[in-house]
Amino acid sequence: MLLLLCLTGQSAEQGRAERSGWQSADPDTPATAPDPALFLTVTDYHQGTAMIRGYVAALGPRPPVPPGLERLPGPGEVAASPAMRRLLVSTPDDELDDRYPGRVIATIGDEGLAHPDQLVALIGRTPDQLGEVTSRSLHRVRGFGSLPSGYAFYQGIRVLLLLGAVLLLVPVVIFIVMATRVAAAHREQRLAAIRLVGATRLQAAVVAAVETGLGAVAGTALGWVGYEAGRRILAATLTFQGARFFVDDVVVAPWLLALVLAGVPLLATLTTIVALSRVQAGPLATSRHGRRPRPSARRALPLAAGIGGLLAAAPLRRVVDSETRETFDTLAPLFVILTIVGFVTIGPWLCMLAGRGIARVSRRVPGLIAARRIASDPSATFRAVSVVVLAAFAVTCSASLVDASGDGPFDGGRGVLRPGVVEVVTGGVPEAKVAPLLSERAVPVRSDIGAAGELVESCTELARVVTLSCSSSGLAEGGVSERAGLADTDLPISTVYVPTDRTPAAENRVRTQAANLVPNAIIHTQRDRIDTDAFFFGSLEQLQRLVWYFVLLVAACSLTVGMLAGVIERRRPFALLRASGLRLGELRQVVFLETAAAMLVTAAVGVGLGMASSYALALFGDMAWTWPDVGVFVMVGIGVLAALILSTLALPLLDAATRHDAVRYE
Amino acid sequence: MPQILVGNDLHKSFGLTRALRGANIVLDEGEIVAVMGPSGSGKSTLLHCLAGLLTPDRGEVQFAGRRIDQLPDRERAHLRRTVFGFVFQFGQLVPELPAVENIALPLLLAGRRRKHALAAAAPWLARLGLDGLGERLPGELSGGQGQRVAMARALVANPTVVFADEPTGSLDSVAADEVMELLVDAAREQGTSVLMVTHEPRVGAYADRTVLVRDGVDALGPGLGVAAT
């Protein structure tokens, strides 16, 4: 079930992209109708929420129709999404409704919406009305395809999601492997009995593999049923990029489902065979090697190569020519992979060192047994805690980079707008076109095409509405220049900054007025920009949190299984220790410490290495780096503790497993 | 010799199976007693009741004149870790701890400092012929060596009574003799009483006295037994 859930993100995001693809149709979109239509979309905002405002004009009797509609809205008609219709009803007309002139004649169906709450409206116009718009976004289209024009961006998100899914798969696979190994250990005694009656090693292995396979098939089927039930709840509650999902989006592709349903039992069976190959299943009993090979300091080499490679390449990358730099850039993923692999390989070595260190200083029996256990089989110990530790590493690493990217107010290269100011970017229209916006306090910016720059009458006035670089002595590079007497020129107005009384209602009225004057105008307040900015990084952080919570859930399962494995494996010695007077509480301490000590040490190192890796990566890529927010450390700390607390659910079984019955050897 | 451990009219059932039906036994200070009998006769159950691992359904167990069968589990656990020692057939060593730490375990459990506990455990290695094997893990020892480590662990804290349940059950006759000689010698040297369960007459011969158990009752009557010849 966990495996299917983490594969769902891919298809969910793809579904969104495909259904909303028509909203960015252009002339390259494959034709689906004999007659063309003029089509223009603008991203608008209402109190920080993005809305799609589309204009359409049929150029013939049989124009293309977007998904979710039966026909194109004609002049004076509007089609709106369900959420948009509700918003239009609940908002005063001059703030929103007037932005969509016409009668709402249709509701856009789910097939044309990215998500159930998407705000979309399609306004019907005559070809002449739309023909007046001078915008590169106005297209003549013959079809509304399923892929958005910004598909590369969506591909980027999909790559991120794929990466996330792979990262999520690792803990799930580790969990499956661990659970299978516990089961394999549990059946060792029975296998010895089978060998006693004459079965060969191969026959014993086949019996175990078949048992595991059948169990895994049943478990996978149950997981599938659970997933089918859970995905509806998930669709109703989970949000990504600020929006919920349609139930049909939260589903894995049939081929992927088939792969999981077949792959999990196969993986479990293979794991059993591998686990059994490490024990000698003889006719009298099973035995293991006394001392496992100890990890050495050589395990630190990949990590040193990964981080060291990034740090060493960073200064070189700055001084080489662009072609060599590209070669360096292709090496970056290799260093990152080396770092991650290095962390996995160094884990057992760290566990061994931690075990030895604790054994040296521990004065009580529980600490000593736990430390010796960690040191004697550091690989198994690290396997049990690796999920949480790897997640702590990844979260800390990404937090340093995400936080750095998210610093400072977003200005999009056009300055930070003062509170209450609405920016109307017209793209260059005659003054008459935007005259109603030009109140006394409004500041227009004009384009002087000949001088290839933007002009404002007074830098002081401009500074009142926006923090843009403005020069009063000639053309400012990358900024605006001051030129007196602009009001008497006929230079086109590219932007108008309209101050308001800072109330949302006043801002919305300006937006509505501007949208009616220049339909293709891009209209912002700073809040929109901040929200856009926060929205994007918020989504990344949300994704990060989701991954973290998911990993914790799987980790808690892995830890519980790991603890159980430790108990089952030593059931008899533990029972005899209890018989010899070791208290149950002390026995619990042994089992808990084995996990807790290893996890706390490796998680702390993981956090440190996560920051070191992100620092090296930032240095290499000329990116900003910052200490992760305190909240990240708190989140990691609470997560580690929560996983440990959840794993203590296995402890009550310790009592049952080590009772008097286990003392007897029959 | 004063009696150190007494079991009177002990009854114990597991579901419908009656393992003990009025068993009686007496163990004197420094005495080595072998409890013998066929499989399923209740030997191990008798030993577990006397050691406080099981609570008898009826009857009483006295240790040093004090009734212990009605003590709460915590107090019985305290008795087991302070005045009793245990040797079982196999699988009793903690697999992660080297031999010397396995031997020192009862001392550590009793709160002795690690350095002192290890110092007290070390001589047992030489005494039991385990020189140079102190750092070996149980998985790296032979069956006889492992059993000798278990023996040392049972005796290291100088217990009043050692309970041994088929201590040589997994060993060949040569190793069994070695182990029994070591157990008997060490017990006599320390004045420790030993109550061992075995079905091997060869092992039972090491005891001062043998108690035969049949169908959950001591076959020769209360507190009696066959004196070793």
Interface residues (C-beta under 8 A of the other chain):
Chain A: S287 R288 H289 G290 R291 S362 R363 R364 V365 L368 I369 R372 R373 A375 S376 D377 E569 R570 R572 P573 L576 L577 R578 A579 S580 G581 L582 R583 E586 H660 V663 R664 Y665
Chain B: S44 H48 A51 L53 L54 R74 A77 H78 L79 R80 R81 T82 F84 G85 F86 F88 Q89 F90 G91 Q92 L93 V94 P95 E96 L97 P98 E101 L105 P106 L108 L109 R113 R114 R136 L137 P138 G139 E140 E166 G169
